[in-house]
Amino acid sequence: MDAPSRRIVFDAQMLALGPGGRSIDTSRFERGDVIEPGRYRLDLLLNSRWRGVEEVELRRQPGRESAVFCYDRGLLERAGIDLEKSARGQDRSSARDPLPEGLHCDPLERYVPGARVKLDIAEQSVYVSVPSYYLSLDSSKTYVDPASWDSGISAALLNYNSNLHVRENHGRSATSGYAGMNAGFNFGRARLRHNGTATWSRRMGSHYQRSATYVQTDLPAWRAQLLLGENSTSSEFFDAVSFRGVQLSSDDRMLPDSLRYYAPVVRGTASTNARVSVYQRGYLIYETTVAPGAFALDELQTASYGGDLEVRVTEASGEVRSFIVPFATTVQLLRPGTTRYSLTAGRLNDPSLERRPNMLQGVYQRGLGNDVTAYAGGAFTGSYMSGLMGAALNTPVGGFSGDVTLARTEVPGGDRLSGSSYRLAYSKNLPNTGTNFSLLAYRYSTGGYLGLRDAAFMQDRVERGEPLESFSRLRNRLDANISQQLGNGGNLYLNGSSQRYWSGGGRAVNFSVGYSNQWRDVSYSISAQRLRSQYEGFSSGDRRGETSTLFSLNLSIPLGGAGRGSPTLSSYLTRDSNSGTQLTSGVSGMLGKRGEASYSLSASHDRDSRQTSKSASLDYRLPQVELGSSLSQGPGYRQLSVKAAGGLVAHSGGITAAQTLGETIGLVHAPNARGAAAGYSGSRIDRHGYAVIPNLLPYQLNSVDLDPNGMADEIELRSSSRNVAPTAGAVVRLDYPTRVARPLLVDSRMPSGEPLPFAAEVLDA
């Protein structure tokens, strides 16, 4: 690009003459790759990484046959070039003059040492390459300048997850259903969202519970999200509470190399085809059916806002087990000069409260240096106030955070409670030893301390006549989540929590320890779990759950090789201090070319009752929906379950069905390309030319490719790849031009029988 284009002149005498000995006009081929001046909308790539779409001006320069690339400070900075570094250079010899304001068409190397520019008008792209030393912090592989963020199109969204259970127990039948719904509508940068669950049974009728309804939009200049409506606060520093009001919070995803939120994986063991329900702060947030054996649920997207998870496992026989999965955000340090904040104002909106006071809660964090982050916050209602101060430290032995919270609560009737709470948290990954302390935290609270949520419940109950002395207050709590890699020796983990209460409230314990390994193709694991139902304090009155200990031994052996479709033989031996010993054995596997179907067959034997139960399940994953069914039978009972989960997107081109939608999605449009694979999610173009990419990364570079395998031979993709950087919650439209064409080899001659002359034009008349 920076060198003048070479003029290429064809010698017509070297070519065959046309009919009658006439020479062939080759003037249109005399100049190669000449670019005309003007304004072009081009993809900008820095060191082969897409940085966005820019309006680029190309101008004619003296001595240049082609127009050249022109630039200003804004364009180069958006691309990810550090102009201060380029002016200084790596040493005195490489220093350059600072780039003045305005548009410049000089070779870029004049201002950025070693810079090169290449224009490809056919691909509508401009390629810029610079030494990595001159890249800014914003030039990571996935970061895209805010000017290139795509807010998407107007569209309506629906996620659904439904289950239907029919159970017959000793001649008495019961039918129940569940439907989880996440609905939304996008208009410009506004996102309307509603989350709720519906339950139904013949005995209890139907019930609908909404957990969140709000409008949200991003504020790129503030790197923040603005929310108006019903949602929940974070549990990182204060109690997670449901509110109705307004919330302004920073969004780290808008930053280069942003930090991600920690979310727990729910692990457990089922003896039959069981229903697993997950509750958070009293809301049912997730429910699914699992096959017998160990299960792991890692798709709890709503858990990113924190709060312990109560997990209920309902076996086909009707037996219910519950346990608590502790959840709190890990220690997070901020870069120097970086801030993180959240401010919420409104009214408490917990469904268990009759009295819902106005509230204000805010937190501010600031990175003071490479090793220190300070934070402070407060929470207030008309009769409650608390203040927090703390710091996070980065040390050679790990990340620490510690804080102190002071609180004062007005008790109805004139009394007052005052107290303090002290917290210390630790996080460390030791790659040399394979040890990972993803969460280790301890909190101690004095007798008069109450968090915002507990204070609201206490005040609510006292106003209804319950004595203050009937409420126990948290004294201390220990959370642990530790894993140890043993190399070829397997993996060891420990996680759980322990809580003690003032006023004789007792102790709540939930700890599990396990070991897993693999010998050749055989996988095995052993685990132990100690459960004591969490004391639920003010939200559930003065009751405790039962204590139980569960031991399990799991063994998995592949049958017929390690291929995708090969079945696996599994056995699970469990010993529960309450329900006795069970042995479950079964076979499971996948069917179909892409493993879209999965099945399982199993039988369980209870040693104490000497009774046997049988289970079977079949799941099928289509590009538009996930379907499943299961059947269980045992002494005196039978259970049938069916489920369906997926998503719908309504847009200007119609309604497109898809698998479960994530927060940010892509709508692919490739006319007539039915059957082509879109992205890596298993989505395929439907008969209307649309497909949904269910999970895109917001504020980051996403490359979405189409695979033509599966579409008709006469369809040609004019483009098979698109780059996009969507905003959070966006539905971005990705157009892939197609052409209906059939490749032909033409063998034609002149009326005289002579071959067509070289360079003759062939037109479609």
C-alpha positions in Angstrom: 0.0 0.0 0.0 2.7 2.5 0.9 4.7 1.8 -2.3 3.3 3.1 -5.6 1.3 0.6 -7.6 3.2 -0.9 -10.5 1.8 -0.1 -13.9 1.2 -3.4 -15.8 0.9 -3.1 -19.6 -0.2 -6.1 -21.7 1.3 -6.6 -25.1 -1.6 -7.3 -27.3 0.7 -8.9 -29.9 1.2 -11.8 -27.5 -2.5 -12.6 -27.6 -4.4 -14.5 -30.3 -6.1 -12.1 -32.8 -9.9 -11.9 -33.0 -12.0 -12.7 -36.0 -10.7 -11.1 -39.1 -7.3 -10.4 -37.6 -8.6 -7.6 -35.4 -6.6 -6.8 -32.3 -8.2 -7.2 -28.9 -8.7 -4.2 -26.7 -6.8 -4.8 -23.4 -6.8 -1.2 -22.1 -9.1 -2.1 -19.2 -6.4 -4.7 -18.0 -3.5 -2.3 -18.2 -3.7 -1.1 -14.6 -3.7 -3.6 -11.8 -5.6 -3.1 -8.4 -6.2 0.6 -8.8 -8.3 2.0 -6.0 -10.5 5.0 -6.7 -10.7 7.8 -4.1 -13.8 8.2 -1.9 -15.3 7.2 1.4 -15.5 3.5 2.1 -17.1 1.5 4.9 -14.4 -1.1 5.7 -13.6 -3.8 8.2 -10.6 -2.6 10.2 -8.1 -5.3 11.2 -5.1 -4.7 13.5 -2.5 -7.4 13.4 -5.1 -9.7 11.8 -7.6 -9.1 14.6 -11.0 -7.5 13.7 -11.4 -4.2 15.5 -14.7 -3.0 14.0 -16.2 -1.3 10.9 -14.9 2.2 10.1 -15.8 4.9 7.7 -12.5 5.3 5.9 -11.5 8.0 3.5 -9.2 7.3 0.6 -7.5 10.2 -1.2 -5.4 10.6 -4.4 -1.8 11.6 -3.6 0.8 13.0 -6.0 2.8 10.2 -7.6 0.3 7.5 -6.6 -2.0 5.9 -9.1 -4.3 4.4 -6.4 -5.9 6.3 -3.6 -4.2 5.9 -0.3 -5.5 5.2 3.3 -6.1 8.3 5.4 -6.4 8.3 9.2 -6.7 10.5 12.3 -6.0 10.0 16.0 -9.4 8.7 16.8 -9.3 5.9 14.2 -5.9 4.7 15.3 -6.8 4.8 18.9 -10.0 2.9 18.3 -7.9 0.3 16.4 -5.8 -0.2 19.5 -2.6 1.7 18.8 -0.9 3.6 21.7 0.1 6.9 20.0 2.0 8.0 23.1 4.3 5.0 22.9 4.7 5.4 19.1 5.9 9.0 19.6 8.4 7.9 22.3 9.5 4.8 20.4 11.4 1.9 22.0 14.5 4.0 21.9 15.7 7.4 20.7 16.3 6.1 17.1 12.8 4.9 16.7 11.0 8.0 18.2 8.5 9.6 15.9 6.8 13.0 15.6 3.5 13.1 17.5 0.5 12.7 15.3 -1.2 16.1 14.8 -4.9 16.5 14.9 -6.8 16.2 11.7 -6.8 13.8 8.8 -3.4 12.5 7.4 -2.6 10.5 4.3 1.1 10.1 4.8 2.5 6.5 5.2 1.6 5.4 8.7 5.2 4.4 9.4 6.0 8.1 9.7 4.1 8.2 13.0 4.2 4.5 14.1 7.5 2.7 13.7 7.2 -0.4 11.6 3.6 0.2 10.7 2.2 -1.2 7.4 -1.2 -0.8 5.8 -2.8 -2.9 3.1 -6.1 -2.2 1.4 -8.3 -5.0 0.0 -11.3 -3.4 -1.6 -12.6 -6.7 -2.9 -12.9 -7.9 0.7 -14.0 -4.5 2.0 -11.1 -4.6 4.5 -8.1 -2.5 5.6 -5.3 -4.4 7.3 -3.0 -2.5 9.7 0.1 -4.2 11.2 2.2 -2.6 13.9 4.8 -4.0 16.3 3.1 -5.4 19.5 5.1 -2.9 21.6 2.8 -0.1 20.3 -0.5 -1.8 21.0 -2.6 -0.3 23.8 -4.2 -2.3 26.6 -7.5 -2.1 24.7 -6.1 -4.2 21.9 -6.7 -7.7 23.4 -7.9 -10.4 21.1 -11.6 -9.9 22.0 -11.9 -6.3 23.0 -13.7 -4.0 20.6 -13.9 -0.2 20.8 -17.3 1.0 22.0 -17.9 2.9 18.7 -18.2 -0.6 17.0 -20.5 -2.1 19.6 -23.8 -3.3 18.0 -27.0 -2.8 19.9 -28.9 -5.1 17.7 -32.4 -5.1 16.2 -35.9 -4.9 17.7 -37.0 -8.4 18.7 -39.1 -10.4 21.2 -37.5 -13.2 23.1 -38.8 -16.2 25.0 -36.9 -18.9 26.9 -38.9 -21.8 28.2 -38.1 -24.9 30.3 -41.1 -27.1 31.1 -41.7 -30.4 32.9 -44.8 -32.6 33.4 -44.8 -35.3 36.0 -47.4 -38.0 36.4 -47.0 -40.2 39.4 -49.1 -43.1 40.7 -48.5 -44.3 44.2 -50.4 -47.3 45.6 -53.3 -46.7 43.2 -53.5 -42.9 43.8 -52.3 -40.7 40.9 -50.9 -37.2 41.1 -50.0 -34.9 38.2 -47.9 -31.8 38.4 -46.2 -29.4 36.0 -43.6 -26.7 35.9 -42.7 -24.0 33.4 -39.9 -21.6 33.8 -40.0 -18.5 31.5 -37.6 -15.8 30.6 -39.3 -13.3 28.3 -38.1 -10.1 26.8 -38.3 -7.4 24.2 -35.5 -5.3 22.7 -36.1 -1.9 21.2 -33.0 0.1 20.4 -30.7 -0.1 23.4 -33.6 -0.8 25.8 -34.0 -4.4 27.1 -37.3 -5.4 28.8 -37.0 -8.6 30.7 -39.4 -10.8 32.8 -38.5 -14.0 34.7 -41.0 -16.2 36.3 -42.1 -19.7 37.1 -45.5 -21.4 36.9 -46.4 -24.6 38.9 -49.5 -26.7 38.6 -50.9 -29.7 40.3 -54.3 -31.3 40.5 -54.4 -31.0 44.2 -53.0 -27.4 44.7 -54.1 -25.9 41.4 -51.9 -23.4 39.5 -49.5 -20.7 40.8 -47.3 -18.2 39.1 -44.4 -16.4 40.7 -42.4 -13.7 39.1 -38.8 -13.2 40.2 -37.8 -10.2 38.1 -39.3 -7.7 35.7 -37.2 -4.8 34.6 -36.0 -2.5 31.8 -32.3 -2.2 31.4 -29.9 -0.3 29.1 -26.2 0.1 29.0 -24.3 3.4 29.4 -21.1 3.0 27.5 -19.6 6.3 28.6 -19.9 5.2 32.2 -19.2 1.5 31.5 -22.4 0.8 33.4 -25.9 -0.7 33.3 -29.0 1.2 34.3 -31.9 -0.9 35.5 -35.5 0.1 36.4 -37.9 -2.5 37.9 -37.7 -5.6 40.0 -34.5 -7.5 40.4 -31.9 -8.5 43.1 -28.8 -7.0 44.5 -25.4 -8.7 44.6 -24.3 -10.6 47.7 -20.6 -9.7 47.3 -20.6 -7.3 50.3 -24.1 -7.1 51.7 -27.1 -9.4 51.8 -28.6 -10.2 48.5 -32.1 -8.7 48.6 -34.9 -8.5 46.1 -35.9 -4.9 45.3 -38.3 -2.8 43.2 -36.7 0.4 42.1 -33.7 1.6 40.2 -30.1 0.3 40.0 -26.9 1.8 38.5 -24.0 -0.6 38.4 -20.7 -0.8 36.6 -20.2 -3.6 34.1 -16.7 -5.0 33.9 -17.5 -6.8 30.6 -17.1 -3.5 28.9 -13.5 -3.3 29.9 -10.5 -5.0 28.2 -9.7 -8.4 29.9 -12.7 -8.0 32.1 -13.2 -10.1 35.2 -16.0 -12.7 35.2 -18.5 -13.5 37.9 -18.1 -16.7 39.9 -21.0 -19.1 39.8 -21.3 -22.4 41.7 -21.8 -25.8 40.1 -24.5 -27.8 41.9 -23.4 -31.4 42.4 -25.4 -34.3 43.8 -26.5 -37.9 43.3 -29.9 -39.2 42.3 -31.1 -42.8 42.9 -33.8 -42.7 40.2 -35.0 -40.4 37.5 -35.2 -37.4 39.9 -36.5 -33.9 39.7 -33.9 -31.4 40.9 -35.2 -28.0 42.0 -32.9 -25.0 42.8 -34.1 -22.1 45.0 -32.4 -18.9 45.7 -33.7 -16.4 48.3 -37.0 -18.2 48.3 -37.4 -18.2 44.5 -37.5 -21.3 42.3 -34.8 -20.4 39.7 -34.2 -23.7 38.0 -35.7 -27.2 37.7 -34.8 -30.2 35.6 -35.0 -34.0 35.5 -31.8 -36.0 35.9 -30.9 -39.6 35.3 -29.8 -41.9 38.2 -26.3 -41.3 39.4 -24.1 -38.3 39.9 -25.2 -35.0 38.3 -23.7 -31.6 37.9 -25.7 -28.5 37.0 -23.5 -25.7 35.7 -26.1 -23.6 33.8 -27.4 -21.5 36.6 -27.0 -18.1 34.9 -29.1 -16.2 37.5 -26.8 -17.3 40.3 -24.3 -14.7 39.3 -26.0 -12.2 41.6 -25.3 -14.4 44.7 -27.1 -15.9 47.6 -27.0 -19.5 48.9 -28.7 -22.1 46.7 -31.2 -24.6 48.3 -31.2 -27.8 46.2 -34.1 -30.2 46.5 -33.8 -33.7 44.9 -37.2 -35.3 44.5 -36.9 -39.0 43.7 -39.4 -40.9 41.6 -40.7 -42.6 44.8 -41.6 -39.2 46.3 -38.6 -39.1 48.7 -37.2 -35.6 49.0 -33.6 -34.6 50.0 -32.4 -31.1 50.3 -29.0 -29.4 50.8 -27.4 -26.0 50.6 -24.8 -24.9 48.1 -22.9 -21.9 49.4 -22.4 -19.1 47.0 -20.4 -15.9 47.4 -18.2 -14.0 45.0 -14.5 -14.8 45.1 -11.9 -12.2 46.1 -11.5 -9.7 43.2 -8.7 -7.2 42.9 -9.0 -4.2 40.6 -6.4 -2.7 38.4 -4.8 0.6 39.5 -7.2 3.5 38.9 -10.1 1.2 38.1 -13.4 1.6 39.9 -16.4 -0.6 40.4 -19.7 0.6 41.9 -23.3 -0.2 42.4 -26.2 2.0 43.7 -29.7 0.6 44.3 -32.7 2.7 45.5 -36.2 1.5 45.9 -38.3 -0.8 48.1 -37.6 -4.3 49.4 -39.6 -6.8 47.4 -39.2 -10.2 49.1 -42.4 -12.2 48.8 -42.2 -13.3 52.4 -42.4 -9.8 53.8 -45.7 -8.1 54.7 -43.9 -4.8 55.5 -41.6 -3.8 52.6 -39.6 -0.7 53.6 -37.8 1.7 51.3 -34.1 1.0 50.9 -30.9 2.4 49.6 -27.7 0.4 49.1 -24.4 1.3 47.5 -20.9 -0.1 47.2 -17.8 1.6 45.7 -14.5 -0.1 44.9 -11.2 1.5 43.8 -7.9 0.0 42.7 -5.3 1.9 44.6 -2.3 0.0 43.2 -1.2 -3.3 41.8 -1.7 -5.0 45.2 -4.4 -3.0 47.0 -8.1 -2.4 46.3 -10.2 -0.5 48.8 -14.0 -0.6 49.1 -16.8 0.9 51.2 -20.5 0.8 51.2 -23.7 1.4 53.1 -27.3 0.0 53.4 -30.2 2.0 54.7 -34.0 1.9 55.4 -36.1 4.1 57.6 -35.2 2.0 60.7 -31.9 0.4 59.7 -28.5 1.5 58.8 -25.1 -0.2 58.2 -21.7 0.9 56.9 -18.9 -1.2 55.5 -15.2 -0.5 55.0 -12.6 -3.0 53.7 -9.7 -3.8 51.4 -8.5 -6.6 49.2 -4.8 -7.5 49.1 -2.7 -9.3 46.5 0.1 -11.2 48.3 2.6 -13.9 47.3 0.6 -16.4 49.2 -2.8 -15.5 47.7 -5.5 -12.9 47.5 -7.0 -11.7 50.8 -9.9 -9.5 51.6 -11.1 -8.2 54.9 -13.8 -5.8 56.0 -15.8 -4.5 59.0 -19.5 -3.8 58.9 -21.3 -1.8 61.6 -25.1 -2.0 61.8 -27.9 -0.4 63.9 -31.5 -1.8 63.8 -34.5 -0.1 65.3 -36.8 -2.7 66.8 -40.6 -2.0 66.8 -41.5 -0.9 70.3 -38.5 1.3 71.0 -35.6 -1.2 71.4 -32.4 -0.9 69.4 -29.8 -3.5 68.3 -26.3 -2.5 67.5 -23.4 -4.7 66.4 -20.6 -5.4 64.0 -19.5 -8.1 61.6 -16.0 -9.0 60.6 -15.1 -11.0 57.4 -11.9 -12.5 56.1 -11.7 -14.2 52.7 -8.9 -16.0 50.9 -8.4 -17.2 47.3 -5.4 -18.8 45.8 -4.5 -21.2 42.9 -1.3 -23.1 43.4 -0.4 -24.5 40.0 2.8 -26.2 41.3 0.9 -28.3 43.8 -2.5 -28.4 41.9 -4.3 -26.8 44.9 -7.0 -24.3 44.2 -8.7 -22.3 47.0 -11.5 -20.8 45.0 -13.2 -19.7 48.1 -12.3 -19.8 51.8 -14.1 -17.2 53.9 -14.9 -16.7 57.6 -17.3 -14.2 59.1 -17.9 -13.4 62.8 -20.8 -11.2 64.0 -21.5 -9.8 67.4 -24.9 -10.5 69.1 -26.5 -7.2 68.1 -25.6 -7.4 64.4 -28.2 -7.9 61.7 -27.8 -7.7 57.9 -30.4 -5.8 55.8 -32.5 -8.8 54.9 -32.5 -10.3 58.4 -33.3 -6.9 59.9 -36.3 -6.5 57.6 -37.6 -10.0 58.5 -37.1 -9.4 62.3 -39.0 -6.0 62.1 -41.7 -7.6 60.1 -42.3 -10.5 62.6 -42.1 -8.3 65.7 -44.7 -6.0 64.3 -46.9 -9.1 63.9 -46.5 -9.9 67.6 -43.6 -12.3 67.7 -41.1 -11.7 70.6 -37.6 -10.5 69.7 -36.0 -13.3 71.8 -37.4 -15.9 69.5 -35.0 -14.9 66.7 -31.5 -16.3 66.5 -28.8 -14.2 64.9 -25.8 -15.5 63.0 -22.7 -15.7 65.1 -20.1 -17.1 62.7 -19.9 -18.8 59.3 -17.1 -20.6 57.5 -17.3 -21.2 53.7 -14.8 -23.5 51.9 -14.3 -24.6 48.3 -11.0 -26.3 47.9 -9.8 -28.7 45.2 -6.5 -30.6 44.9 -5.1 -32.0 41.6 -3.0 -35.1 42.3 -1.6 -35.5 38.7 -2.2 -39.0 37.6 -3.5 -39.7 41.1 -6.8 -37.9 40.4 -8.6 -35.0 42.0 -9.7 -34.3 45.6 -12.2 -31.7 46.6 -13.7 -30.2 49.7 -16.6 -27.7 49.8 -19.3 -26.6 52.2 -20.2 -24.3 55.0 -20.7 -24.2 58.8 -22.8 -21.7 60.7 -23.5 -21.1 64.3 -26.1 -18.8 65.9 -26.5 -16.7 69.0 -29.2 -17.4 71.6 -28.9 -21.2 71.3 -29.7 -21.2 67.7 -27.5 -24.3 67.1 -25.4 -25.1 64.1 -26.0 -25.6 60.5 -23.5 -27.8 58.6 -23.2 -28.7 55.0 -19.8 -30.2 54.0 -18.9 -32.7 51.2 -15.5 -34.3 50.3 -14.8 -36.4 47.3 -12.1 -38.0 45.2 -12.2 -38.9 41.5 -9.8 -40.6 39.1 -9.5 -42.6 35.9 -7.8 -45.9 35.3 -7.4 -46.4 31.5 -11.0 -46.0 30.3 -12.6 -46.6 33.7 -13.7 -43.6 35.8 -14.4 -43.9 39.5 -15.2 -41.6 42.3 -16.0 -41.7 46.0 -17.7 -38.9 48.1 -19.1 -38.2 51.5 -21.6 -35.5 52.3 -22.7 -34.3 55.8 -26.0 -32.4 55.7 -27.8 -30.5 58.4 -30.6 -28.3 57.0 -29.7 -24.7 57.2 -31.3 -22.7 60.0 -33.4 -20.3 58.0 -33.7 -17.7 60.8 -36.3 -14.9 60.3 -37.5 -16.0 56.9 -38.8 -19.4 58.0 -39.3 -19.2 61.8 -37.7 -21.2 64.5 -37.3 -24.6 62.8 -34.3 -26.9 62.0 -33.9 -29.7 59.5 -32.8 -33.2 59.9 -29.2 -34.3 59.9 -28.0 -36.9 57.4 -24.7 -38.4 56.1 -24.4 -39.7 52.6 -21.6 -41.9 51.2 -21.4 -42.7 47.5 -19.2 -44.8 45.2 -19.4 -44.3 41.5 -17.9 -46.5 38.7 -18.2 -45.9 34.9 -16.9 -48.3 32.2 -17.2 -47.6 28.5 -18.5 -50.5 26.4 -17.3 -51.0 22.8 -14.5 -48.4 22.8 -14.3 -44.7 23.6 -16.2 -43.4 20.6 -19.0 -40.8 20.9 -21.8 -43.4 20.3 -20.4 -46.1 22.6 -22.5 -46.9 25.6 -21.3 -46.6 29.2 -21.9 -49.0 32.0 -22.3 -47.2 35.4 -22.8 -48.3 38.9 -23.6 -46.2 42.0 -23.5 -47.4 45.5 -25.0 -45.0 48.1 -25.4 -45.2 51.8 -27.7 -42.7 53.4 -28.0 -42.5 57.2 -31.7 -41.9 56.9 -32.8 -44.0 53.9 -30.3 -46.9 53.9 -28.2 -48.5 51.2 -28.9 -48.5 47.5 -27.1 -50.0 44.5 -28.0 -48.6 41.1 -26.6 -50.0 37.8 -27.3 -49.0 34.3 -26.2 -48.2 30.8 -26.3 -44.9 28.9 -25.1 -43.6 25.6 -25.7 -41.3 22.7 -27.4 -41.9 19.3 -27.2 -40.1 16.0 -24.4 -38.8 13.8 -23.9 -35.7 16.0 -24.9 -37.4 19.3 -28.2 -35.5 19.3 -30.0 -38.2 21.2 -29.1 -39.7 24.6 -30.6 -42.6 26.5 -30.2 -44.4 29.9 -31.5 -47.6 31.4 -31.0 -48.4 35.0 -32.2 -50.5 38.0 -31.9 -49.8 41.7 -32.0 -52.2 44.6 -32.6 -51.1 48.2 -30.7 -53.5 50.5 -32.8 -52.6 53.6 -36.2 -53.1 52.0 -35.0 -55.6 49.4 -37.0 -53.8 46.8 -36.0 -53.0 43.2 -37.0 -50.1 41.0 -36.3 -49.5 37.3 -35.8 -46.3 35.3 -35.4 -45.3 31.6 -35.0 -42.0 29.9 -34.6 -40.7 26.4 -33.5 -37.1 25.4 -33.3 -35.6 22.0 -31.6 -32.4 21.0 -32.9 -30.7 17.9 -31.6 -27.4 16.5 -35.0 -25.8 17.6 -35.8 -27.5 20.9 -34.6 -30.0 23.5 -37.0 -32.8 24.3 -36.9 -35.5 27.0 -38.9 -38.2 28.7 -38.3 -40.6 31.5 -40.1 -43.5 33.1 -39.6 -45.0 36.6 -41.3 -48.0 38.3 -40.8 -49.4 41.8 -42.7 -51.1 44.6 -46.1 -49.4 44.6 -45.4 -46.5 42.3 -44.9 -45.5 38.7 -43.7 -42.1 37.4 -43.7 -40.6 33.9 -42.0 -37.3 33.1 -41.7 -35.3 29.9 -39.8 -32.1 29.4 -39.2 -29.5 26.7 -36.8 -26.6 26.7 -35.8 -24.0 24.0 -36.2 -20.5 22.9 -38.1 -18.4 20.4 -37.1 -15.1 18.7 -39.7 -13.0 17.0 -38.3 -10.5 14.5 -39.2 -8.6 11.3 -38.6 -11.8 9.3 -40.9 -14.0 11.4 -40.5 -16.3 14.4 -37.4 -18.5 14.7 -37.2 -21.4 17.1 -33.9 -22.2 18.8 -32.2 -24.0 21.6 -32.1 -22.2 25.0 -31.1 -18.6 24.5 -28.3 -16.9 26.4 -28.2 -13.3 27.4 -26.8 -12.1 24.1 -27.7 -13.8 20.8 -27.1 -13.6 17.0 -29.8 -13.9 14.4 -28.3 -15.3 11.2 -30.0 -14.6 7.9 -28.8 -16.5 4.8 -31.6 -16.7 2.2 -32.1 -20.2 0.6 -29.2 -21.7 2.7 -31.5 -24.1 4.5 -29.4 -26.8 6.3 -26.2 -24.9 6.6 -24.6 -25.1 10.1 -24.3 -21.8 11.9 -21.6 -21.4 14.5 -20.7 -24.1 16.9 -23.9 -24.5 18.9 -25.6 -27.0 16.5 -27.9 -24.4 15.0 -28.9 -24.8 11.4 -30.5 -22.4 8.9 -34.3 -23.1 8.7 -36.5 -23.0 5.6 -37.0 -19.3 6.0 -33.2 -18.6 5.9 -32.8 -17.9 9.6 -30.9 -19.5 12.5 -30.1 -18.4 16.1 -26.7 -18.3 17.7 -27.8 -18.7 21.3 -24.7 -17.4 23.2 -22.5 -14.5 22.1 -20.0 -12.7 24.3 -21.2 -9.1 24.9 -18.8 -6.2 24.2 -16.3 -8.6 22.7 -15.3 -9.9 19.3 -17.4 -12.8 18.1 -16.7 -14.5 14.8 -19.7 -16.5 13.5 -19.0 -18.9 10.6 -21.4 -20.8 8.3 -20.6 -24.3 7.2 -22.3 -25.0 3.8 -22.4 -28.7 4.4 -26.0 -29.7 4.4 -27.5 -27.0 2.1 -28.5 -27.4 -1.5 -25.7 -27.6 -4.1 -27.1 -24.8 -6.2 -26.8 -22.3 -3.4 -23.6 -20.3 -3.1 -22.5 -18.4 0.0 -21.1 -15.0 -1.0 -19.7 -14.7 2.5 -19.3 -17.4 5.2 -18.0 -15.4 8.1 -19.1 -12.4 10.1 -17.6 -10.5 13.0 -19.7 -8.7 15.6 -19.3 -7.1 19.0 -22.9 -7.0 20.5 -24.0 -5.1 23.6 -25.4 -7.1 26.6 -28.8 -8.5 25.8 -28.7 -7.6 22.1 -30.1 -9.6 19.2 -27.7 -8.8 16.4 -28.6 -9.6 12.9 -25.8 -11.3 10.8 -26.5 -11.2 7.1 -24.8 -13.7 4.8 -25.5 -12.9 1.1 -26.3 -16.0 -1.0 -26.7 -16.6 -4.7 -28.7 -19.3 -6.5 -26.4 -20.5 -9.2 -25.4 -23.7 -10.9 -21.8 -24.0 -12.0 -21.5 -24.6 -15.8 -18.6 -25.3 -18.1 -19.4 -23.6 -21.4 -17.9 -24.9 -24.7 -18.9 -22.4 -27.4 -17.7 -21.3 -30.8 -18.1 -18.6 -33.4 -20.6 -19.2 -36.2 -17.6 -19.9 -38.4 -16.6 -22.8 -36.1 -13.6 -20.9 -34.7 -13.0 -20.8 -30.9 -14.1 -17.7 -29.1 -11.3 -15.1 -28.9 -9.3 -14.6 -25.7 -11.0 -12.2 -23.2 -14.4 -12.3 -24.9 -17.2 -11.4 -22.6 -19.9 -13.9 -21.7 -23.2 -12.3 -20.8 -26.3 -13.8 -19.3 -28.9 -12.6 -21.8 
